[in-house]
Amino acid sequence: QRIEIHKLRHGDNLILGFSIGGGIDQDPGQNPYSEDKTDKGIYVTRVSEGGPAEVAGLMIGDKIMQVNGWDMTMVTHDQARKRLTKKNEDIVRLLVTRKSLENAVRHSMLQ
């Protein structure tokens, strides 16, 4: 699923309205959103109510696969944060995968 977030300008800061967890340098066992505890992907851990991410349709537990075309499946937590918070980018295009989507696809294949 593709999600486009328009950052909110707050003084010098650009607000996305969500937090992430995960990364290849983090302990995947601590990630409550990954079913596979060896999964070192980047997950959405918090979405601010009424913020740009919620308005765009991002949900807690979404796994971020790409940010503006950059692969996010094998990055550190810090690399992921930097990709998301680039100062010169007002729009962030995410490619995410969501458990409910995976389950729906799996279900339709079984029919």
C-alpha positions as CSV (number, residue, x, y, z in Angstrom):
1,Q,0.0,0.0,0.0
2,R,1.3,3.4,-0.9
3,I,0.9,6.3,1.5
4,E,1.8,9.9,0.8
5,I,2.4,12.2,3.8
6,H,2.6,15.9,3.5
7,K,4.8,17.2,6.3
8,L,3.5,19.9,8.5
9,R,5.8,22.9,8.8
10,H,6.2,24.0,12.5
11,G,8.8,26.8,12.5
12,D,12.0,25.2,11.2
13,N,10.7,21.7,11.8
14,L,8.7,19.5,9.4
15,I,6.3,17.3,11.3
16,L,5.3,13.8,10.1
17,G,3.2,12.8,13.1
18,F,4.5,9.2,13.7
19,S,7.3,7.3,15.4
20,I,9.2,4.3,14.2
21,G,10.8,1.2,15.8
22,G,13.1,-1.5,14.5
23,G,16.2,-1.5,12.3
24,I,19.0,-3.9,11.7
25,D,20.9,-2.5,14.8
26,Q,17.9,-3.1,17.1
27,D,16.8,-6.2,19.0
28,P,13.9,-7.6,16.9
29,G,12.6,-9.5,19.9
30,Q,11.6,-6.1,21.4
31,N,9.4,-5.2,18.4
32,P,5.8,-5.9,19.4
33,Y,4.5,-5.5,15.8
34,S,6.7,-8.2,14.1
35,E,5.3,-11.7,14.2
36,D,8.7,-13.1,13.1
37,K,11.0,-12.1,15.9
38,T,14.0,-12.2,13.5
39,D,12.4,-9.4,11.5
40,K,14.6,-6.3,11.7
41,G,12.3,-4.1,9.6
42,I,11.1,-0.6,10.4
43,Y,7.6,-0.5,11.9
44,V,5.3,2.4,12.8
45,T,5.0,2.4,16.6
46,R,3.0,5.6,17.2
47,V,0.7,7.8,15.1
48,S,-0.2,11.3,16.4
49,E,-4.0,11.9,16.4
50,G,-4.9,14.4,13.7
51,G,-1.3,14.6,12.5
52,P,-0.1,14.3,8.8
53,A,0.5,10.6,9.1
54,E,-3.0,9.8,10.4
55,V,-4.6,12.0,7.8
56,A,-2.6,10.1,5.1
57,G,-3.9,6.7,6.5
58,L,-0.7,5.4,8.2
59,M,-1.5,2.9,11.0
60,I,0.4,1.6,14.0
61,G,2.0,-1.7,13.1
62,D,2.5,-0.8,9.4
63,K,5.9,-2.0,8.2
64,I,7.7,0.6,6.1
65,M,9.2,-1.0,3.0
66,Q,10.3,2.1,1.1
67,V,10.6,5.9,1.7
68,N,10.7,8.0,-1.5
69,G,12.0,5.0,-3.4
70,W,14.7,4.1,-0.9
71,D,14.7,0.5,0.3
72,M,14.0,0.4,4.1
73,T,14.2,-3.4,4.7
74,M,17.9,-3.4,5.7
75,V,18.6,-0.1,7.4
76,T,19.6,1.0,10.9
77,H,17.1,2.8,13.1
78,D,19.1,6.0,12.6
79,Q,19.3,5.7,8.8
80,A,15.5,5.2,8.7
81,R,14.9,8.3,10.9
82,K,17.2,10.4,8.7
83,R,15.4,9.2,5.5
84,L,12.1,10.2,6.9
85,T,13.1,13.6,8.3
86,K,15.1,15.1,5.4
87,K,14.7,18.9,5.7
88,N,14.3,19.5,1.9
89,E,11.4,17.0,1.4
90,D,7.9,18.3,2.1
91,I,6.3,15.1,1.0
92,V,7.2,11.6,2.1
93,R,6.0,8.7,-0.1
94,L,5.9,5.4,1.8
95,L,5.4,1.9,0.6
96,V,4.0,-0.1,3.6
97,T,2.8,-3.5,4.2
98,R,0.0,-4.2,6.8
99,K,-1.0,-7.4,8.5
100,S,-4.6,-6.9,7.6
101,L,-3.6,-6.6,3.9
102,E,-1.4,-9.6,4.1
103,N,-4.2,-11.7,5.6
104,A,-6.7,-10.5,3.1
105,V,-4.4,-11.4,0.2
106,R,-3.6,-14.8,1.8
107,H,-7.3,-15.4,2.4
108,S,-8.2,-14.6,-1.3
109,M,-5.5,-17.0,-2.5
110,L,-7.0,-19.8,-0.5
111,Q,-10.4,-19.4,-2.0
